[in-house]
Amino acid sequence: MKIAVIGTGYVGLVSGACFSEFGVDVVCVDTDAGKIAALKDGRIPIFEPGLERIVETNASASRLTFSTDLAESVKGVDAVFIAVGTPSRRGDGHADLSYVHAAAREVARALTDYAVIVTKSTVPVGTGRDLQRIIKAERPDLEFDVASNPEFLREGSAIEDFLRPDRVVIGVETPRAEKVLRDLYRPLFLIQTPIVAMSIETAELTKYAANSFLALKIAYINEIANLCEAVGANVHDVSRAMGLDGRIGPKFLHPGPGFGGSCFPKDTRAFAQIGTEAGVSQYLIETVIRLNDARKSDMTDRIVAALGGEVAGKSVGILGLTFKPNTDDMRESPSLAIVPALVAMGASVKAYDPAGMGEARKLLPATVNYAESAYDAIDGSDICVVLTEWNEFRSLDPVRIKQHLRHPLMIDLRNIYDPQDMRAAGLTYESVGRP
Protein backbone atom coordinates (compact mmCIF):
# COMPACT_ATOMS: atom_id res chain seq x y z
CA MET A 1 0.00 0.00 0.00
CA LYS A 2 1.03 3.60 -0.50
CA ILE A 3 -0.01 6.70 1.40
CA ALA A 4 0.86 10.37 1.58
CA VAL A 5 0.94 12.29 4.87
CA ILE A 6 0.43 16.05 4.58
CA GLY A 7 2.32 17.83 7.34
CA THR A 8 5.54 16.78 9.06
CA GLY A 9 4.79 18.15 12.50
CA TYR A 10 4.55 15.92 15.53
CA VAL A 11 1.51 13.91 14.44
CA GLY A 12 2.38 13.75 10.75
CA LEU A 13 6.00 12.69 11.19
CA VAL A 14 5.28 10.09 13.88
CA SER A 15 2.32 8.67 11.94
CA GLY A 16 4.19 8.54 8.65
CA ALA A 17 7.24 6.92 10.19
CA CYS A 18 5.16 4.32 12.03
CA PHE A 19 3.07 3.46 8.97
CA SER A 20 6.32 2.83 7.12
CA GLU A 21 7.34 0.56 9.99
CA PHE A 22 4.19 -1.44 9.13
CA GLY A 23 5.61 -1.93 5.63
CA VAL A 24 3.54 0.79 3.94
CA ASP A 25 5.19 3.05 1.36
CA VAL A 26 4.91 6.54 2.84
CA VAL A 27 5.75 9.98 1.52
CA CYS A 28 5.59 12.83 4.03
CA VAL A 29 4.83 16.21 2.47
CA ASP A 30 5.44 19.69 3.83
CA THR A 31 5.61 23.21 2.42
CA ASP A 32 8.62 23.95 4.65
CA ALA A 33 11.56 23.21 2.35
CA GLY A 34 14.06 23.56 5.19
CA LYS A 35 12.27 20.93 7.27
CA ILE A 36 12.07 18.51 4.33
CA ALA A 37 15.77 19.03 3.56
CA ALA A 38 16.62 18.30 7.20
CA LEU A 39 14.52 15.12 7.20
CA LYS A 40 16.14 13.92 4.00
CA ASP A 41 19.47 14.50 5.71
CA GLY A 42 18.37 12.42 8.69
CA ARG A 43 17.87 15.36 11.06
CA ILE A 44 14.68 15.05 13.13
CA PRO A 45 13.06 18.40 14.00
CA ILE A 46 11.37 17.14 17.19
CA PHE A 47 12.54 15.22 20.23
CA GLU A 48 10.68 11.93 20.53
CA PRO A 49 12.35 8.77 21.90
CA GLY A 50 12.71 6.08 19.22
CA LEU A 51 11.62 8.27 16.30
CA GLU A 52 15.08 8.85 14.86
CA ARG A 53 15.75 5.11 14.60
CA ILE A 54 12.45 4.37 12.83
CA VAL A 55 12.94 7.23 10.38
CA GLU A 56 16.50 6.14 9.60
CA THR A 57 15.57 2.47 9.17
CA ASN A 58 12.62 3.03 6.88
CA ALA A 59 14.21 5.85 4.90
CA SER A 60 17.15 3.54 4.21
CA ALA A 61 14.70 0.88 3.02
CA SER A 62 13.02 3.50 0.75
CA ARG A 63 9.67 2.97 2.46
CA LEU A 64 9.73 6.49 3.92
CA THR A 65 10.45 9.54 1.77
CA PHE A 66 10.02 13.29 2.16
CA SER A 67 8.90 15.87 -0.38
CA THR A 68 7.62 19.40 -0.91
CA ASP A 69 5.81 18.33 -4.11
CA LEU A 70 2.28 17.42 -3.05
CA ALA A 71 0.98 16.81 -6.57
CA GLU A 72 3.68 14.25 -7.31
CA SER A 73 3.42 12.69 -3.84
CA VAL A 74 -0.27 11.80 -4.05
CA LYS A 75 -0.03 9.96 -7.36
CA GLY A 76 -1.23 6.38 -7.00
CA VAL A 77 -1.82 6.55 -3.24
CA ASP A 78 -4.50 4.56 -1.43
CA ALA A 79 -4.97 7.27 1.18
CA VAL A 80 -3.93 10.82 2.00
CA PHE A 81 -3.63 11.68 5.68
CA ILE A 82 -4.05 15.36 6.55
CA ALA A 83 -1.93 16.01 9.64
CA VAL A 84 -1.49 19.77 9.61
CA GLY A 85 -1.86 22.04 12.63
CA THR A 86 -5.22 23.01 14.12
CA PRO A 87 -4.21 25.67 16.68
CA SER A 88 -6.72 27.47 18.85
CA ARG A 89 -8.31 30.34 16.99
CA ARG A 90 -7.84 33.69 18.63
CA GLY A 91 -10.95 35.10 20.23
CA ASP A 92 -13.16 32.05 20.62
CA GLY A 93 -10.85 29.08 21.32
CA HIS A 94 -12.21 27.10 18.38
CA ALA A 95 -9.79 25.05 16.29
CA ASP A 96 -8.38 26.98 13.33
CA LEU A 97 -9.12 24.81 10.29
CA SER A 98 -7.53 27.03 7.65
CA TYR A 99 -4.57 24.68 7.18
CA VAL A 100 -6.84 21.63 6.95
CA HIS A 101 -9.06 23.27 4.34
CA ALA A 102 -6.08 24.46 2.31
CA ALA A 103 -4.55 20.97 2.35
CA ALA A 104 -7.86 19.42 1.24
CA ARG A 105 -8.14 21.80 -1.70
CA GLU A 106 -4.60 21.10 -2.83
CA VAL A 107 -5.07 17.34 -2.48
CA ALA A 108 -8.32 17.51 -4.46
CA ARG A 109 -6.61 19.35 -7.29
CA ALA A 110 -3.73 16.86 -7.38
CA LEU A 111 -5.46 13.46 -7.13
CA THR A 112 -6.02 11.53 -10.35
CA ASP A 113 -7.53 8.32 -8.95
CA TYR A 114 -9.69 7.21 -6.05
CA ALA A 115 -8.21 7.72 -2.59
CA VAL A 116 -9.43 8.03 0.98
CA ILE A 117 -8.75 11.51 2.35
CA VAL A 118 -8.26 11.06 6.08
CA THR A 119 -8.17 13.71 8.79
CA LYS A 120 -5.43 12.77 11.25
CA SER A 121 -5.40 16.26 12.70
CA THR A 122 -7.68 16.89 15.66
CA VAL A 123 -10.70 18.60 14.12
CA PRO A 124 -14.14 19.69 15.39
CA VAL A 125 -17.28 17.72 14.65
CA GLY A 126 -18.48 18.48 11.15
CA THR A 127 -15.04 18.92 9.60
CA GLY A 128 -15.39 15.74 7.56
CA ARG A 129 -18.59 17.08 6.01
CA ASP A 130 -16.87 20.38 5.27
CA LEU A 131 -14.05 18.55 3.51
CA GLN A 132 -16.51 16.58 1.40
CA ARG A 133 -18.07 19.85 0.21
CA ILE A 134 -14.70 21.50 -0.38
CA ILE A 135 -13.34 18.59 -2.39
CA LYS A 136 -16.52 18.16 -4.46
CA ALA A 137 -16.52 21.87 -5.25
CA GLU A 138 -12.87 21.69 -6.28
CA ARG A 139 -13.16 18.43 -8.24
CA PRO A 140 -16.73 17.36 -9.11
CA ASP A 141 -15.28 14.53 -11.23
CA LEU A 142 -13.13 12.99 -8.48
CA GLU A 143 -13.98 9.65 -6.88
CA PHE A 144 -13.01 9.79 -3.21
CA ASP A 145 -14.03 9.13 0.37
CA VAL A 146 -13.41 11.25 3.44
CA ALA A 147 -12.61 9.53 6.73
CA SER A 148 -11.54 10.42 10.26
CA ASN A 149 -8.70 8.63 12.05
CA PRO A 150 -7.90 10.61 15.22
CA GLU A 151 -4.54 10.12 16.90
CA PHE A 152 -4.11 9.25 20.57
CA LEU A 153 -0.36 9.78 20.89
CA ARG A 154 1.33 10.77 24.13
CA GLU A 155 4.39 12.91 23.58
CA GLY A 156 7.38 10.99 24.86
CA SER A 157 5.62 7.66 24.25
CA ALA A 158 4.25 8.25 20.75
CA ILE A 159 6.05 5.39 18.99
CA GLU A 160 4.79 2.84 21.49
CA ASP A 161 1.30 4.35 21.34
CA PHE A 162 1.15 4.05 17.55
CA LEU A 163 2.66 0.58 17.24
CA ARG A 164 0.82 -0.88 20.26
CA PRO A 165 -2.32 1.23 20.73
CA ASP A 166 -5.22 0.58 23.07
CA ARG A 167 -7.52 0.96 20.06
CA VAL A 168 -7.73 2.49 16.59
CA VAL A 169 -10.70 4.71 15.85
CA ILE A 170 -11.86 5.12 12.26
CA GLY A 171 -14.77 7.24 11.10
CA VAL A 172 -16.01 6.09 7.70
CA GLU A 173 -19.12 6.08 5.52
CA THR A 174 -18.40 3.42 2.91
CA PRO A 175 -17.16 -0.18 3.02
CA ARG A 176 -14.44 0.78 0.54
CA ALA A 177 -12.99 3.44 2.83
CA GLU A 178 -13.22 1.14 5.84
CA LYS A 179 -11.33 -1.59 3.98
CA VAL A 180 -8.50 0.78 3.04
CA LEU A 181 -8.02 1.86 6.65
CA ARG A 182 -8.32 -1.66 8.05
CA ASP A 183 -5.73 -2.85 5.53
CA LEU A 184 -3.35 -0.08 6.60
CA TYR A 185 -3.67 -1.15 10.23
CA ARG A 186 -3.58 -4.89 9.46
CA PRO A 187 -0.28 -5.47 11.37
CA LEU A 188 -2.14 -4.55 14.56
CA PHE A 189 -4.51 -7.48 14.07
CA LEU A 190 -1.67 -9.75 15.23
CA ILE A 191 -1.77 -8.16 18.67
CA GLN A 192 -5.59 -8.10 18.63
CA THR A 193 -5.89 -4.33 18.71
CA PRO A 194 -9.55 -3.26 18.55
CA ILE A 195 -10.33 -1.36 15.35
CA VAL A 196 -13.43 0.65 16.22
CA ALA A 197 -15.39 1.80 13.17
CA MET A 198 -18.04 4.50 13.51
CA SER A 199 -19.45 7.51 11.70
CA ILE A 200 -17.18 10.41 10.82
CA GLU A 201 -18.88 12.74 13.30
CA THR A 202 -18.60 10.18 16.08
CA ALA A 203 -14.89 9.68 15.46
CA GLU A 204 -14.30 13.43 15.48
CA LEU A 205 -16.12 13.78 18.80
CA THR A 206 -14.40 10.75 20.35
CA LYS A 207 -11.00 12.42 20.16
CA TYR A 208 -12.18 15.51 22.02
CA ALA A 209 -14.18 13.50 24.53
CA ALA A 210 -11.16 11.31 25.38
CA ASN A 211 -8.68 14.17 25.81
CA SER A 212 -11.13 16.30 27.76
CA PHE A 213 -11.80 13.44 30.16
CA LEU A 214 -8.07 12.96 30.79
CA ALA A 215 -7.70 16.70 31.38
CA LEU A 216 -10.61 16.48 33.81
CA LYS A 217 -8.79 13.74 35.77
CA ILE A 218 -5.72 15.97 36.09
CA ALA A 219 -7.75 18.97 37.24
CA TYR A 220 -9.66 16.76 39.67
CA ILE A 221 -6.58 15.31 41.36
CA ASN A 222 -5.13 18.81 41.66
CA GLU A 223 -8.28 19.84 43.50
CA ILE A 224 -7.93 16.78 45.74
CA ALA A 225 -4.28 17.77 46.38
CA ASN A 226 -5.44 21.17 47.62
CA LEU A 227 -7.91 19.51 49.94
CA CYS A 228 -5.26 17.08 51.20
CA GLU A 229 -3.02 19.98 52.15
CA ALA A 230 -5.87 21.62 54.07
CA VAL A 231 -6.82 18.51 56.08
CA GLY A 232 -3.42 16.83 56.46
CA ALA A 233 -4.02 13.94 54.06
CA ASN A 234 -1.64 12.49 51.42
CA VAL A 235 -2.77 12.86 47.81
CA HIS A 236 -0.61 9.95 46.63
CA ASP A 237 -2.35 7.55 48.97
CA VAL A 238 -5.70 8.90 47.82
CA SER A 239 -4.83 8.57 44.13
CA ARG A 240 -3.36 5.10 44.58
CA ALA A 241 -6.48 3.85 46.34
CA MET A 242 -8.69 5.49 43.71
CA GLY A 243 -6.65 4.07 40.85
CA LEU A 244 -6.99 0.51 42.11
CA ASP A 245 -10.70 0.80 41.36
CA GLY A 246 -11.08 -0.69 37.88
CA ARG A 247 -13.79 1.82 37.09
CA ILE A 248 -11.36 4.71 37.61
CA GLY A 249 -7.83 3.51 36.82
CA PRO A 250 -4.53 5.01 37.99
CA LYS A 251 -3.48 7.03 34.95
CA PHE A 252 -3.57 10.84 35.01
CA LEU A 253 -4.15 10.96 38.76
CA HIS A 254 -0.86 12.72 39.48
CA PRO A 255 -0.96 16.21 41.01
CA GLY A 256 1.19 18.98 39.58
CA PRO A 257 1.28 22.55 38.28
CA GLY A 258 -1.41 22.01 35.65
CA PHE A 259 -1.56 20.41 32.22
CA GLY A 260 0.02 21.81 29.08
CA GLY A 261 1.24 20.55 25.73
CA SER A 262 -0.12 20.51 22.22
CA CYS A 263 -3.37 18.67 22.96
CA PHE A 264 -5.15 19.13 26.28
CA PRO A 265 -5.32 22.96 26.43
CA LYS A 266 -6.27 23.29 22.78
CA ASP A 267 -8.68 20.37 22.75
CA THR A 268 -10.55 21.33 25.91
CA ARG A 269 -11.08 24.84 24.57
CA ALA A 270 -12.29 23.49 21.23
CA PHE A 271 -14.53 20.92 22.94
CA ALA A 272 -16.13 23.64 25.05
CA GLN A 273 -16.69 25.70 21.91
CA ILE A 274 -18.24 22.73 20.10
CA GLY A 275 -20.71 22.40 22.98
CA THR A 276 -21.52 26.11 22.92
CA GLU A 277 -22.18 26.10 19.18
CA ALA A 278 -24.37 22.99 19.52
CA GLY A 279 -26.34 24.60 22.35
CA VAL A 280 -25.17 21.95 24.82
CA SER A 281 -22.71 23.69 27.15
CA GLN A 282 -19.94 21.48 28.51
CA TYR A 283 -19.87 22.91 32.02
CA LEU A 284 -17.42 20.37 33.41
CA ILE A 285 -14.83 21.08 30.73
CA GLU A 286 -15.34 24.83 30.96
CA THR A 287 -14.56 24.52 34.67
CA VAL A 288 -11.51 22.36 33.95
CA ILE A 289 -10.13 25.11 31.69
CA ARG A 290 -10.59 27.74 34.41
CA LEU A 291 -9.08 25.49 37.08
CA ASN A 292 -6.03 24.74 34.96
CA ASP A 293 -5.38 28.39 34.21
CA ALA A 294 -5.71 29.22 37.90
CA ARG A 295 -3.45 26.33 38.87
CA LYS A 296 -0.40 27.88 37.22
CA SER A 297 -1.02 31.16 39.00
CA ASP A 298 -1.48 29.33 42.30
CA MET A 299 1.86 27.56 41.86
CA THR A 300 3.56 30.92 41.24
CA ASP A 301 2.01 32.20 44.46
CA ARG A 302 3.36 29.15 46.27
CA ILE A 303 6.90 29.93 45.14
CA VAL A 304 6.52 33.56 46.18
CA ALA A 305 5.23 32.53 49.60
CA ALA A 306 8.18 30.17 50.11
CA LEU A 307 10.49 33.12 49.44
CA GLY A 308 8.79 35.08 52.22
CA GLY A 309 6.54 37.06 49.90
CA GLU A 310 9.42 39.05 48.40
CA VAL A 311 10.81 37.92 45.04
CA ALA A 312 12.71 40.98 43.85
CA GLY A 313 16.43 40.35 43.95
CA LYS A 314 16.00 36.63 44.69
CA SER A 315 17.60 33.90 42.60
CA VAL A 316 15.37 31.01 41.46
CA GLY A 317 16.76 27.76 40.08
CA ILE A 318 14.26 25.98 37.80
CA LEU A 319 14.48 22.26 37.00
CA GLY A 320 12.44 21.40 33.91
CA LEU A 321 10.74 23.65 31.37
CA THR A 322 8.84 21.37 28.98
CA PHE A 323 5.24 20.50 29.78
CA LYS A 324 6.25 16.88 30.45
CA PRO A 325 9.42 14.76 30.28
CA ASN A 326 10.78 13.02 27.15
CA THR A 327 9.79 15.85 24.81
CA ASP A 328 11.10 19.25 23.78
CA ASP A 329 7.55 20.60 23.51
CA MET A 330 7.03 23.88 25.37
CA ARG A 331 3.50 24.54 24.17
CA GLU A 332 1.34 25.79 27.06
CA SER A 333 3.84 24.43 29.56
CA PRO A 334 3.32 25.66 33.14
CA SER A 335 6.81 27.15 32.89
CA LEU A 336 5.49 29.67 30.33
CA ALA A 337 3.22 31.12 33.01
CA ILE A 338 5.39 30.66 36.10
CA VAL A 339 8.83 31.77 34.87
CA PRO A 340 7.71 35.08 33.25
CA ALA A 341 5.69 35.91 36.38
CA LEU A 342 8.76 35.44 38.58
CA VAL A 343 10.90 37.51 36.23
CA ALA A 344 8.28 40.28 36.20
CA MET A 345 8.46 40.37 40.01
CA GLY A 346 12.20 40.93 39.87
CA ALA A 347 13.56 37.41 40.30
CA SER A 348 16.73 36.21 38.65
CA VAL A 349 15.93 32.86 36.99
CA LYS A 350 18.37 30.17 35.93
CA ALA A 351 16.87 27.05 34.34
CA TYR A 352 17.86 23.64 33.09
CA ASP A 353 15.91 21.19 30.92
CA PRO A 354 17.41 18.12 29.22
CA ALA A 355 15.67 18.77 25.88
CA GLY A 356 13.62 21.96 25.96
CA MET A 357 16.06 24.84 26.34
CA GLY A 358 16.26 25.51 22.62
CA GLU A 359 12.52 26.09 22.44
CA ALA A 360 12.51 27.87 25.81
CA ARG A 361 14.93 30.51 24.55
CA LYS A 362 12.33 31.51 21.93
CA LEU A 363 9.48 31.77 24.41
CA LEU A 364 10.74 32.84 27.82
CA PRO A 365 12.02 36.32 28.81
CA ALA A 366 15.47 37.14 27.47
CA THR A 367 16.79 37.63 31.00
CA VAL A 368 16.41 33.92 31.84
CA ASN A 369 19.77 32.18 32.10
CA TYR A 370 20.23 28.57 31.01
CA ALA A 371 22.37 26.05 32.85
CA GLU A 372 24.45 23.11 31.68
CA SER A 373 23.16 20.77 34.37
CA ALA A 374 20.63 20.51 37.16
CA TYR A 375 23.21 21.32 39.81
CA ASP A 376 24.42 24.30 37.77
CA ALA A 377 20.84 25.65 37.62
CA ILE A 378 20.47 25.73 41.39
CA ASP A 379 24.01 26.78 42.27
CA GLY A 380 23.80 29.90 44.43
CA SER A 381 19.99 30.07 44.12
CA ASP A 382 17.71 31.07 46.96
CA ILE A 383 15.26 28.33 46.01
CA CYS A 384 15.04 25.25 43.78
CA VAL A 385 11.75 24.70 41.91
CA VAL A 386 10.96 21.43 40.11
CA LEU A 387 8.57 22.04 37.20
CA THR A 388 9.05 18.90 35.05
CA GLU A 389 9.60 15.34 36.28
CA TRP A 390 12.55 14.33 34.10
CA ASN A 391 14.05 11.04 35.26
CA GLU A 392 17.50 12.53 35.71
CA PHE A 393 16.14 14.86 38.38
CA ARG A 394 14.93 11.90 40.45
CA SER A 395 18.50 10.75 41.10
CA LEU A 396 19.82 14.09 42.38
CA ASP A 397 21.56 13.88 45.76
CA PRO A 398 19.58 15.83 48.41
CA VAL A 399 22.76 16.68 50.35
CA ARG A 400 24.39 18.03 47.22
CA ILE A 401 21.25 20.01 46.38
CA LYS A 402 21.50 21.71 49.77
CA GLN A 403 25.19 22.44 49.26
CA HIS A 404 24.49 24.23 45.97
CA LEU A 405 21.63 26.36 47.27
CA ARG A 406 22.19 29.68 49.01
CA HIS A 407 19.16 28.89 51.17
CA PRO A 408 17.94 25.31 51.66
CA LEU A 409 14.54 25.84 50.03
CA MET A 410 12.92 23.46 47.54
CA ILE A 411 9.45 23.55 45.94
CA ASP A 412 8.75 20.25 44.20
CA LEU A 413 5.67 20.75 42.03
CA ARG A 414 5.90 17.18 40.65
CA ASN A 415 6.40 15.27 43.92
CA ILE A 416 9.41 13.36 42.64
CA TYR A 417 11.24 13.25 45.99
CA ASP A 418 10.55 11.62 49.33
CA PRO A 419 9.79 14.37 51.86
CA GLN A 420 11.61 12.55 54.68
CA ASP A 421 14.78 12.17 52.59
CA MET A 422 14.78 15.84 51.65
CA ARG A 423 14.18 17.05 55.20
CA ALA A 424 16.80 14.66 56.54
CA ALA A 425 19.29 16.38 54.22
CA GLY A 426 18.44 19.71 55.85
CA LEU A 427 16.17 21.08 53.14
CA THR A 428 13.00 23.03 53.70
CA TYR A 429 10.93 20.97 51.32
CA GLU A 430 7.42 21.60 50.02
CA SER A 431 5.53 19.37 47.57
CA VAL A 432 1.95 19.14 46.33
CA GLY A 433 -0.85 17.52 48.32
CA ARG A 434 1.37 15.87 50.92
CA PRO A 435 1.50 16.76 54.64
ZIQUI-V503357 format. One line per field, one symbol per residue. ss: DSSP state (H for helix, E for strand, L for the rest). psi: psi as a letter, one per 30 degrees, with the letter a starting at -180 (. if undefined). burial: I if it has 24 or more other C-alpha atoms within 12 Angstrom, else O. Layout:
ss->???
psi->???
burial->???
This chain:
ss->LEEEEELLLHHHHHHHHHHHHLLLEEEEELLLHHHHHHHHLLLLLLLLLLHHHHHHHHHHLLLEEEELLHHHHLLLLLEEEELLLLLELLLLLLELLHHHHHHHHHHHHHLLLLEEEEELLLLLLLHHHHHHHHHHHHLLLLLEEEEELLLLLLLLLHHHHHHLLLEEEEELLLHHHHHHHHHHLHHHHHHLLEEEEELHHHHHHHHHHHHHHHHHHHHHHHHHHHHHHHHLLLHHHHHHHHHLLLLLLLLLLLLLLLLLLLLHHHHHHHHHHHHHHHLLLLHHHHHHHHHHHHHHHHHHHHHHHHLLLLLLLLEEEEELLLLLLLLLLLLLLLHHHHHHHHHHLLLEEEEELLLLHHHHHHHLLLLLEELLLHHHHHLLLLEEEELLLLHHHHLLLHHHHHHHLLLLEEEELLLLLLHHHHHHLLLEEELLLLL
psi->lklkjjkhaeeeeeeeeeeeffgkkkkkklfjeeeeeeefggkkfljjkfeeeeeeefeeggfjlklfjeeefgkglelkkjhlkilkkkefflkjgeeeeeeeeeeeffkflklkjkjfljklkfeeeeeeeeeeeeiffkkllklkikkhkkkfgeeeeefilelkkkjlfleeeeeeeeeegeffefghkkjjkaleeeeeeeeeeeeeeeeeeeeefeeeeeeeeeggljfeeeeeeeffjffelfkghjlagllaafdeeeeeeeeeeeeeffgikieeeeeeeeeeeeeeeeeeeeeeefggfjekflkkkkjkflfllhlgkfkgkfffeeeeeeefggljkklkkffgfeeeffflkffkkklfleeeefjglfkkkjfkhkefffgkjeeeeeefkekikkjjgfhflkeeeeeffgkjkkajgk.
burial->IIIIIIIIIIIIIIIIIIIIIIIIIIIIIIIOOOIIOOIIOIOIIIIIIIIIOIIIOIIOOOIIIIIIIIIOIIIOIIIIIIIIIIIIOOOOIIIIIOIIIIIIIIIIIIIOOIIIIIIIIIIIIIIIIIIIOIIOOOIOOOOIIIIIIIIIIIIIOIIOIIIIIOIIIIIIIOOOIIIIIIOIIIIIOOOOOOIIIIIIIIIIIIIIIIIIIIIIIIIIIIIIIIOIOOOOOIIIOIIOOOOOOOOOOOOIIIIIIIIIIIIIIIIIIIIIIIIOOOOOOIOIIIOIIOIIIOIIIIIIIIIIOIIOOOIOOIIIIIIIIIIIIIIIIIIIIIIIIIIIIIIOOOIIIIIIIIIIIIIIIOIIIOOIIIIOOIIIIIIIIIIIIIIIIIOOIOOIOIOOIIIIIOIIIIIIIIIIIIIOOIOOOOIIIIIIIIO
